[in-house]
């Protein structure tokens, strides 16, 4: 009888425990979903496209079998794959100081991209990695089929895979650790390491770089990247070794004073705008544009997993101001307000609010300072996962009442390059009757229009043979592969394997050919018997100071300048003391060491002369597109004319009693507004 009476109580207790457990699970799932959103990686910028370059969004289940045409200012992030066709190449900016130039017939995948890790995979071809900033504890690794290439210091590196199954790593400056399948080896500046792919495929070899080839290669790279300021000094590899940071954009462009160096696309801002001091905001960037211009008008919308609807600008400077910071309108002028230099910038696909104007039109407006916003990404079913616990409700937007701020176009034209002729200007009193949204996929009409943008993407024909090679080739990493919240099995999907513990701990057996390689001249003090330990210690100190300076530490920035001045002074004194022993200009420096066995000739590093204009015009879109005034084309048909880079103005803080918009002291008169609506940009074709 007592046993029977216990049943109701036991049932109630069981139900109560089940309810509590279910609630705990739901809370955990909600917390887990929100917390995981904080691990979403940033995006890199496609800076330039020469020829035909294809992008594959491998994580997007709806389009992962397609290769699309890459375009300037388009973002690429974790899971995206790039392939350059013959006679084509592309430039990628991972941050404001770390870049890659991808050579023809090359496959490059993005494995991870956060503030602590830059992780890519090179499956075939070659690429140059220009690493200007790499603080202690940060990772920059290139995974290859032959092993992991860990770039340990800021420097210039080339990684190449040949048809014979070998990988060659060249350190023009800096230091590299290579973890191959047979062990681990390290090279320093001026050295090359060649490792075979596969166990038992042969021994690795180390040699010195050919100084003539190195100078020719670096000269071509700097002409390509800095056509307006490069003076040809790096035709001599000796000159590069003496001062490899001469063209570091951090030291030459004012924009790095006001924006975090982690943000891609900074050095373009100096060429196309000016920095002004604004009360209540600090320093802001003003683009040189025509009257009537507004942000988010020159470009197009595209879908990018996992970020969603993404703005791609056709303006040459149009990356950083459209994915970071806010826009404000003062004194009849638009200004971009960047994020604080002390905070790590968070990438957004577009900082706009969308305004659904019925079923026939769609509008958008740039977010201003103070407008609510929270970042999110989408799961495989295109449902948003927010950084915060819930989506933000937009009640009022500061730029709605600004003239021409709201761009309204017919919904059937959404996804094409915006044509100024189809833009409708709607008065603010009408706009405020509609409820703006931050997530365009939350509105049925906008969601349909967003997914239709995929139909307008230009497809690129990548041969089945190339696809099979890329898809089936496994790459080796030293660091554990990333597992982003939206693709936990990324390593498996992209065929990424971590090197064994034995390979990481075992020293690589090397065939040392450095003694048999042409040596540099010994009388030169900077190259003769360098104090490697002291140089490495100084480079580490500079990297740490650069990191602190990027956070806004003025003392760190001052220490960096003092260290550079001391280094330059010491180098000048060394050159003066050894000038009498220098060989005549044009004389062959160094001779092969006698009685050494012949060394097989290494494959030559090809120096393909690129067009001099940094941003090549695109030609994929159907609608005519205005184009900001392009920089003058510079042709290098002979020895380049040496020009000194113009000194940058040094803005100073303006007291609060000054007018609202001020020119920084010492900066001279404001630059004349040029540019504005550019010429036709090309077409976005239907498949």
C-alpha positions in Angstrom: 0.0 0.0 0.0 2.8 2.4 0.9 4.6 1.5 -2.2 1.6 2.3 -4.3 1.2 5.7 -2.6 4.8 6.6 -3.6 4.1 6.4 -7.3 2.4 9.9 -7.7 5.1 11.5 -5.7 7.8 9.8 -7.7 6.2 10.8 -11.0 6.0 14.4 -9.9 9.6 14.4 -8.8 10.7 12.9 -12.1 8.7 15.4 -14.1 10.2 18.3 -12.1 13.7 17.0 -12.7 13.0 16.6 -16.4 11.7 20.2 -16.7 14.7 21.6 -14.8 17.1 19.5 -17.0 15.3 20.6 -20.2 15.5 24.3 -19.1 19.2 23.9 -18.4 19.8 22.3 -21.8 18.0 25.2 -23.5 19.9 27.8 -21.6 23.2 26.0 -22.3 22.4 25.8 -26.0 21.5 29.5 -26.1 24.7 30.4 -24.3 26.8 28.1 -26.5 25.2 29.6 -29.7 25.9 33.1 -28.5 29.4 32.5 -27.2 30.5 30.6 -30.3 29.6 33.7 -32.4 32.5 35.5 -30.8 34.9 33.1 -32.5 33.8 34.1 -36.0 37.0 34.9 -38.0 37.7 38.1 -39.9 37.9 38.5 -43.6 40.8 39.3 -45.9 40.6 41.8 -48.8 41.2 41.0 -52.4 43.2 44.1 -53.3 43.9 43.5 -56.9 43.0 41.0 -59.7 45.2 40.7 -62.8 43.7 38.3 -65.3 41.3 35.5 -64.4 41.1 34.6 -60.7 38.5 32.2 -59.3 37.0 32.0 -55.8 35.2 28.9 -54.4 33.1 29.3 -51.2 33.6 25.7 -50.1 31.6 26.1 -46.9 28.4 27.3 -48.7 26.4 24.1 -49.3 24.4 25.9 -52.0 27.3 27.0 -54.1 30.4 25.1 -53.1 30.7 23.4 -56.5 31.0 26.7 -58.3 34.0 28.8 -59.0 33.2 32.5 -59.2 35.2 35.5 -60.7 37.2 37.3 -58.0 36.8 41.1 -57.9 38.6 43.9 -56.2 37.5 44.7 -52.7 35.7 41.4 -52.3 36.2 39.7 -48.9 37.6 36.2 -48.5 37.5 34.3 -45.3 37.7 30.8 -43.7 36.9 28.1 -46.1 37.3 30.2 -49.2 39.6 28.9 -52.0 41.4 31.0 -54.6 42.8 29.8 -57.9 44.7 31.9 -60.4 44.6 30.8 -64.0 47.5 31.0 -66.4 49.0 34.5 -66.7 46.9 35.7 -63.8 47.6 36.7 -60.2 46.0 38.4 -57.3 47.0 40.4 -54.2 45.5 39.6 -50.8 45.6 41.8 -47.7 45.1 39.8 -44.5 45.6 42.9 -42.4 46.9 46.4 -42.9 50.5 45.1 -42.9 50.4 41.5 -43.9 49.9 40.7 -47.6 50.2 37.9 -50.2 50.8 37.9 -53.9 49.5 34.7 -55.5 51.3 33.8 -58.7 49.7 32.2 -61.8 48.4 28.6 -61.7 48.3 28.7 -57.9 45.8 27.3 -55.4 45.4 29.1 -52.0 42.9 28.3 -49.2 42.0 30.3 -46.1 42.1 28.1 -43.1 42.0 30.6 -40.2 42.0 34.4 -39.9 41.8 35.8 -36.4 43.8 38.4 -34.4 46.2 35.6 -33.3 46.3 33.3 -36.4 46.7 33.7 -40.1 46.6 30.2 -41.5 46.5 29.4 -45.3 47.1 26.4 -47.5 49.1 26.3 -50.7 48.3 23.2 -52.7 50.1 24.0 -55.9 51.9 27.0 -57.5 53.7 29.7 -55.6 53.0 32.8 -53.6 55.0 35.7 -51.9 54.1 36.6 -48.3 54.9 40.1 -47.2 54.6 40.0 -43.4 55.1 43.4 -41.8 53.8 42.7 -38.4 54.0 39.5 -36.3 53.9 39.9 -32.6 55.0 37.3 -30.0 52.5 34.5 -29.8 50.9 35.2 -33.2 50.9 32.5 -35.9 51.4 32.9 -39.6 51.5 29.5 -41.2 51.4 28.2 -44.8 50.4 24.6 -45.0 51.7 22.7 -48.1 51.6 19.0 -49.2 55.3 18.8 -48.2 55.0 20.3 -44.7 54.1 23.3 -42.7 55.9 26.6 -43.3 55.8 28.6 -40.0 56.8 32.3 -40.6 58.4 33.1 -37.3 59.3 36.8 -37.8 58.2 39.8 -39.9 59.9 39.4 -43.3 59.5 38.6 -47.0 59.0 34.9 -47.9 58.3 32.9 -51.0 56.8 29.4 -50.9 56.8 27.4 -54.2 55.7 23.9 -55.2 57.2 22.4 -58.3 56.0 19.6 -60.6 58.5 17.2 -59.1 56.9 17.1 -55.7 59.3 19.5 -54.0 58.6 22.6 -51.9 61.1 25.5 -51.9 60.9 28.1 -49.1 62.9 31.3 -49.5 63.5 33.8 -46.7 64.5 37.1 -48.3 64.2 38.5 -44.7 63.0 37.1 -41.4 63.1 33.5 -40.2 61.1 30.3 -41.1 60.6 27.0 -39.4 59.5 24.2 -41.7 57.9 21.1 -40.3 58.2 18.4 -43.0 57.2 14.8 -42.8 60.8 13.8 -42.0 61.5 16.5 -39.4 61.8 20.2 -38.6 64.3 22.7 -40.0 64.9 26.4 -39.7 66.3 29.0 -42.2 67.1 32.7 -41.8 67.2 35.6 -44.1 69.1 35.0 -47.4 68.5 31.2 -47.3 66.4 28.7 -49.1 65.1 25.3 -48.0 63.9 22.6 -50.4 62.0 19.7 -49.0 60.5 16.7 -50.9 56.9 15.7 -50.5 56.2 12.3 -48.9 58.3 10.2 -46.7 61.3 8.6 -48.3 61.1 10.9 -51.3 64.7 12.2 -50.8 66.6 14.5 -48.5 66.0 18.2 -47.9 68.7 20.8 -48.9 69.6 24.2 -47.7 71.3 26.9 -49.7 71.8 30.6 -50.0 69.7 32.7 -52.3 71.1 34.0 -55.5 71.6 37.7 -54.9 71.0 38.7 -58.5 67.7 36.7 -58.7 66.6 38.0 -55.3 67.2 41.6 -56.3 65.3 41.2 -59.6 62.4 39.4 -57.9 62.0 42.0 -55.1 62.4 44.9 -57.5 59.4 43.5 -59.5 57.3 43.0 -56.4 57.8 46.6 -55.1 57.1 48.1 -58.5 53.9 46.1 -58.5 52.8 47.1 -55.0 54.0 50.7 -54.7 54.1 52.0 -58.3 53.8 55.7 -57.3 56.6 55.8 -54.7 59.0 52.9 -55.4 62.4 54.2 -56.6 64.1 51.0 -57.7 66.4 50.7 -54.7 65.7 47.0 -54.2 67.3 46.0 -57.5 70.2 45.4 -55.2 69.5 42.7 -52.7 72.2 44.2 -50.5 70.2 47.4 -50.2 67.2 45.4 -49.2 69.1 43.6 -46.5 70.3 46.9 -45.1 66.8 48.3 -44.8 64.0 45.9 -45.6 61.3 48.0 -43.9 61.8 51.2 -46.0 58.4 50.7 -47.7 56.5 49.4 -44.7 53.2 51.2 -45.1 53.0 51.6 -41.3 55.9 54.1 -41.5 54.8 55.9 -44.6 51.0 56.5 -44.5 49.2 58.7 -42.0 46.2 56.5 -41.9 48.0 54.1 -39.6 48.1 56.8 -37.0 44.3 56.7 -36.6 43.3 53.2 -37.5 44.3 49.8 -36.2 47.0 48.1 -38.3 44.9 44.9 -38.3 42.4 46.5 -40.7 43.0 45.7 -44.4 42.9 48.5 -46.9 44.5 51.4 -44.9 47.2 52.8 -47.2 44.6 53.5 -49.9 43.0 56.0 -47.7 45.9 58.5 -47.9 45.7 58.5 -51.7 41.9 59.1 -51.9 41.1 61.3 -48.9 42.2 63.4 -46.0 42.1 63.2 -42.2 40.3 65.9 -40.3 39.7 66.5 -36.6 36.0 66.5 -35.7 34.7 67.6 -32.3 33.2 64.7 -30.4 34.7 62.1 -32.8 38.4 62.8 -33.0 40.1 62.2 -36.3 37.9 61.1 -39.2 38.6 60.4 -42.9 37.0 62.5 -45.6 37.0 61.0 -49.1 37.7 63.3 -52.1 34.4 63.0 -53.9 32.0 65.2 -55.8 29.0 66.9 -54.3 26.0 64.6 -53.9 28.1 61.6 -53.2 27.0 59.2 -50.5 28.4 56.0 -49.0 27.3 52.6 -50.2 26.3 53.8 -53.7 29.1 52.7 -55.9 29.2 48.9 -55.8 26.9 45.9 -55.5 25.5 43.4 -53.0 26.4 39.7 -52.9 25.8 36.8 -50.6 28.8 35.6 -48.7 28.6 32.6 -46.3 28.6 32.8 -43.3 28.3 36.6 -43.2 25.3 37.1 -45.4 24.5 40.1 -47.6 27.9 41.8 -48.2 28.7 45.1 -49.9 31.5 45.1 -52.5 32.6 48.6 -53.5 33.9 49.5 -56.9 35.8 52.5 -55.5 39.5 51.7 -55.2 39.6 52.7 -51.5 36.3 51.0 -50.8 37.1 48.3 -48.3 37.9 49.5 -44.8 35.3 52.3 -44.6 32.5 49.9 -45.7 33.3 47.0 -43.3 34.4 48.9 -40.2 33.5 52.1 -38.3 30.6 54.5 -39.0 29.7 57.4 -41.4 28.6 60.9 -40.3 27.6 64.0 -42.2 28.9 67.3 -41.0 29.1 70.7 -42.8 27.7 69.2 -46.0 30.5 66.6 -46.1 30.7 62.9 -45.4 33.2 61.6 -42.9 34.2 58.0 -41.9 34.6 57.5 -38.2 37.0 54.5 -37.6 37.1 52.3 -34.6 39.5 53.0 -31.8 43.1 51.9 -32.4 43.2 50.3 -29.0 40.5 47.8 -30.0 40.8 44.8 -32.4 38.6 45.6 -35.4 35.6 43.4 -36.0 34.7 42.7 -39.6 31.1 43.4 -40.7 29.7 42.5 -44.2 28.1 46.0 -44.3 27.3 48.6 -41.7 23.9 49.6 -43.0 20.3 49.3 -42.2 17.8 48.0 -44.8 14.5 49.6 -45.5 11.9 47.5 -47.3 9.7 49.8 -49.2 6.9 47.4 -50.1 7.4 44.7 -52.6 8.8 46.8 -55.4 11.7 48.8 -53.9 14.5 48.3 -51.4 16.6 51.0 -49.7 19.6 51.1 -47.4 21.3 53.8 -45.3 24.8 53.9 -43.7 24.8 53.5 -39.9 26.0 56.6 -38.0 27.7 57.0 -34.7 25.4 55.8 -31.9 23.2 53.7 -34.1 22.5 50.2 -32.6 24.2 47.3 -34.2 25.3 43.8 -33.2 27.3 41.4 -35.3 26.1 37.9 -36.3 26.8 35.0 -38.7 24.5 32.5 -40.3 24.3 28.8 -39.7 24.0 26.3 -42.6 20.3 27.0 -42.8 20.8 30.7 -43.0 19.5 31.4 -39.6 21.3 34.2 -37.7 23.5 33.5 -34.7 24.1 36.7 -32.8 27.0 37.9 -30.8 24.5 39.3 -28.2 21.7 37.3 -26.7 19.1 38.8 -29.0 18.8 40.9 -32.2 18.9 44.6 -31.9 15.7 46.6 -32.5 16.2 49.7 -34.6 14.0 52.6 -33.7 15.8 55.6 -35.2 18.7 56.1 -37.5 20.8 59.3 -37.5 21.5 59.4 -41.2 17.9 59.0 -42.4 17.4 62.8 -42.6 20.8 63.4 -44.4 20.3 64.4 -48.1 20.9 61.5 -50.5 21.9 59.2 -47.6 19.2 56.6 -48.3 19.7 54.7 -51.6 16.5 53.3 -53.1 16.5 51.1 -56.1 13.9 48.7 -57.8 14.1 45.3 -56.1 14.6 43.5 -59.4 17.9 45.4 -59.9 19.2 44.4 -56.5 22.5 42.6 -56.8 23.7 44.4 -60.0 26.2 47.2 -59.8 24.2 50.2 -58.7 23.4 52.4 -61.6 22.9 56.1 -60.5 20.2 56.4 -63.1 17.9 54.0 -61.3 18.3 55.4 -57.8 15.2 57.0 -56.4 15.3 59.7 -53.9 12.6 59.3 -51.3 11.9 62.1 -48.7 12.7 61.3 -45.1 9.1 61.7 -44.0 8.2 58.8 -46.2 11.2 56.7 -45.2 10.4 56.9 -41.5 7.1 55.3 -42.1 8.9 52.0 -42.8 10.6 49.9 -40.2 14.4 49.5 -40.9 16.1 46.2 -40.2 19.7 45.2 -39.7 19.2 41.6 -40.8 17.9 41.7 -44.4 17.1 37.9 -44.4 14.5 38.6 -41.7 12.2 40.1 -44.3 10.7 37.8 -46.9 11.1 40.2 -49.9 14.7 41.1 -48.9 15.6 37.5 -48.3 14.4 36.5 -51.8 16.3 39.4 -53.4 19.4 38.5 -51.4 19.5 34.9 -52.7 18.9 36.1 -56.3 22.2 37.9 -56.3 23.9 34.5 -56.8 22.3 34.3 -60.2 24.3 37.4 -61.3 27.7 36.1 -60.2 30.1 35.4 -63.1 31.2 31.8 -63.2 34.8 30.8 -64.1 35.6 27.6 -65.9 38.2 25.7 -63.8 39.2 22.4 -65.5 38.1 19.2 -63.8 41.7 18.1 -63.7 42.6 21.1 -61.6 39.5 20.7 -59.4 40.5 17.0 -58.7 44.1 18.0 -57.8 42.9 20.7 -55.4 40.2 18.6 -53.8 42.3 15.5 -53.3 45.6 16.9 -52.2 46.3 16.8 -48.5 48.2 19.6 -46.8 50.3 19.4 -43.6 50.1 21.9 -40.7 52.1 22.2 -37.5 49.4 24.0 -35.6 46.1 22.3 -35.0 43.7 23.3 -37.7 40.9 25.7 -36.9 37.4 24.5 -36.1 35.1 27.5 -36.7 31.6 27.4 -35.1 29.9 27.3 -38.5 32.1 24.4 -39.8 33.4 22.1 -37.1 34.8 19.6 -39.6 36.7 22.2 -41.6 40.0 20.3 -41.4 38.4 17.1 -42.7 36.5 19.0 -45.5 39.6 20.7 -46.8 42.0 17.7 -46.2 44.2 19.3 -43.6 46.3 17.1 -41.4 48.5 18.0 -38.4 52.2 16.9 -38.6 53.0 14.0 -36.3 54.7 14.7 -33.0 57.8 12.9 -34.2 58.1 15.2 -37.2 57.7 18.3 -35.0 60.3 17.1 -32.5 62.8 15.5 -34.9 65.5 17.6 -36.5 65.4 17.6 -40.3 68.4 16.1 -42.0 69.8 18.6 -44.4 72.1 18.5 -47.4 73.9 21.8 -46.6 74.9 23.6 -49.8 75.4 27.1 -48.4 79.2 26.9 -48.7 78.9 26.0 -52.4 76.6 29.0 -53.2 77.9 32.3 -54.4 78.7 34.4 -51.3 78.1 38.1 -50.8 81.0 40.5 -50.4 82.5 40.2 -47.0 83.8 43.8 -46.6 80.3 45.2 -46.3 79.8 45.7 -42.6 76.0 45.0 -42.5 76.5 41.6 -44.2 79.9 40.6 -42.8 79.6 38.6 -39.6 76.2 39.9 -38.6 75.2 39.6 -35.0 72.3 37.4 -35.6 71.2 37.2 -32.0 71.2 41.0 -31.6 69.3 41.4 -34.9 66.6 38.9 -33.9 66.3 40.5 -30.4 65.8 43.9 -32.0 63.2 42.6 -34.5 61.3 41.0 -31.6 61.4 44.2 -29.7 60.2 46.1 -32.8 57.3 43.7 -33.2 56.3 44.1 -29.6 56.5 47.9 -29.8 54.5 47.8 -33.1 51.8 45.8 -31.4 51.6 48.3 -28.4 51.6 51.2 -30.8 48.7 49.8 -32.7 46.8 49.8 -29.5 47.4 53.6 -29.1 50.5 53.6 -26.9 52.4 56.8 -27.9 55.4 55.8 -25.8 55.8 52.6 -27.8 55.6 54.5 -31.1 58.2 57.0 -29.9 60.5 54.1 -28.9 60.1 52.6 -32.4 61.2 55.8 -34.1 64.2 56.1 -31.8 65.3 52.5 -32.5 65.0 53.1 -36.3 67.0 56.3 -36.1 69.7 54.5 -34.1 69.8 51.6 -36.6 70.0 54.0 -39.6 72.8 56.0 -37.9 74.8 52.8 -37.2 74.4 51.6 -40.8 75.6 55.0 -42.2 78.7 54.9 -40.0 79.4 51.3 -41.1 79.1 52.1 -44.7 81.4 55.1 -44.4 84.0 53.1 -42.6 84.1 50.4 -45.3 83.5 52.5 -48.4 87.1 52.2 -49.6 86.8 48.4 -49.7 83.5 48.4 -51.6 83.7 46.8 -55.1 83.1 49.0 -58.1 79.4 49.3 -59.2 78.5 46.5 -61.6 81.4 44.3 -60.5 80.5 40.7 -59.7 80.5 40.3 -55.9 81.8 37.0 -54.5 83.1 34.0 -56.3 82.2 30.3 -55.9 84.3 28.5 -53.4 86.9 26.4 -55.1 87.1 22.6 -54.9 83.4 22.3 -54.1 81.2 19.9 -56.0 78.9 21.3 -58.6 75.5 22.4 -57.4 72.5 21.7 -59.5 71.0 24.9 -60.9 68.0 26.0 -58.9 64.8 26.9 -60.7 64.8 30.6 -61.5 62.3 32.9 -59.7 60.3 34.4 -62.5 59.7 38.1 -62.3 56.5 38.8 -64.3 56.2 42.5 -64.9 52.7 43.5 -63.7 50.7 46.6 -64.7 51.8 49.6 -62.8 48.4 50.6 -61.6 47.7 49.0 -58.2 44.0 48.5 -58.8 43.1 47.0 -62.1 39.7 47.7 -63.5 37.1 45.0 -63.1 34.8 43.7 -65.9 32.1 41.5 -64.6 29.0 43.5 -64.0 26.1 44.3 -66.2 25.3 47.8 -65.0 27.5 50.8 -65.9 29.4 51.9 -62.8 30.9 55.3 -62.0 34.6 55.0 -61.3 36.7 57.4 -59.0 39.5 59.1 -60.7 42.2 56.6 -61.2 45.9 57.1 -60.4 48.1 57.9 -63.4 49.6 54.9 -65.1 53.3 54.6 -64.6 55.3 52.7 -67.3 58.6 51.2 -66.3 60.4 50.7 -69.6 63.9 51.2 -68.3 65.6 52.2 -65.1 63.0 53.9 -63.0 63.3 57.6 -62.2 64.2 58.0 -58.6 61.6 60.0 -56.8 61.5 60.8 -53.1 58.2 60.0 -51.4 56.3 63.1 -50.4 56.3 63.9 -46.7 53.0 63.1 -45.0 51.3 65.9 -43.0 51.5 65.5 -39.2 48.0 66.3 -37.9 47.7 67.7 -34.4 44.8 67.8 -32.0 42.6 70.8 -32.4 41.2 72.5 -29.3 37.5 72.2 -28.6 37.1 76.0 -29.2 37.9 75.5 -32.9 35.3 75.1 -35.6 33.7 71.7 -36.0 35.8 70.6 -39.0 39.5 71.5 -39.1 42.5 70.8 -41.3 45.3 69.3 -39.2 48.1 71.7 -38.5 51.1 71.5 -40.8 49.0 69.7 -43.4 48.6 72.6 -45.8 45.5 73.5 -47.7 42.9 70.8 -48.1 43.4 68.7 -51.3 41.1 69.6 -54.1 38.1 67.2 -54.4 38.6 65.0 -57.3 37.2 61.7 -58.5 33.5 61.3 -57.8 31.5 59.2 -60.3 34.0 57.1 -62.3 33.7 55.8 -65.8 31.9 52.5 -66.5 33.3 49.7 -64.4 32.2 46.7 -66.3 29.3 44.2 -66.2 28.0 41.6 -63.9 26.8 38.9 -66.2 24.2 36.3 -65.7 25.3 32.7 -66.1 
